[in-house]
Amino acid sequence: MGHNPDGSIARWVWRDRKWSPHRYAVYLSFMQAAAGQAAATPTWPSGASPDLLEYALFSTSWT
């Protein structure tokens, strides 16, 4: 939290839509790890898949 308050890092990461298979594999690996970390907290469902985290991230307005 607070590591990218102005969104500049996110804008750089998502700057284009032409992802290589490698870039997408890295993204999926990150989401798998992040979902595992979230599942280790008391506020996240322990059996939830990375899809739930992706849905939570991209279906919400962060403004």
N, C-alpha and C positions, 0 to 999 in steps of 0.2 A: 504494500500500500504506500502511495506517495512517491513511488520511484519514477513516475512519469506524469506529473501533474498537468502538464500542458498538452499531452497526447502526441508529442513529437516522435517518440519511439514507435508508437503504434502506427502513426502515419507512414514512417519509413518502412516498417515491416510489411504493411499492407499496401505499399505504393503501386503495385501492379497486380494484375490478375493472372499473369502467365507463370504459374508455378511449375517448376520441374518436378518429376517424380521424386527426386531426392528431397527437394524442399518440402513437399507434401508429407513424405515419410518422416522427416524431422518434426514437422508440426504434429503429426499423429503420435509420435513418440512423446513429445512434450505433453500433449493432452492426456495421454495414458498416465504419465508420471504425476501430473497435476491432479488428476482425478483420484489417484491413489493417496496423495497427500490430503486432499479434501476429505476423503473417506476416513482418514485417521482422526478427524475432528468430531466433536460431539454434535455439530450442527449439520452435517452432511450425511446422507444415507450411505451406510457402509457397503451395500451391494450395488450402488449406482455405477452405471457405465460412463465412459468419457463423453458419450453423447449427451447426457444430462448436463454436464459441465459446459459443453459447447453450446447447448441450448440456452443455458443460464447466461452465458457471456454475450451471445449474439441476439437474443430476443429482448434485451433490456436497453433502454435509453440511458446512457451514462452521463447525460448533461445536466 
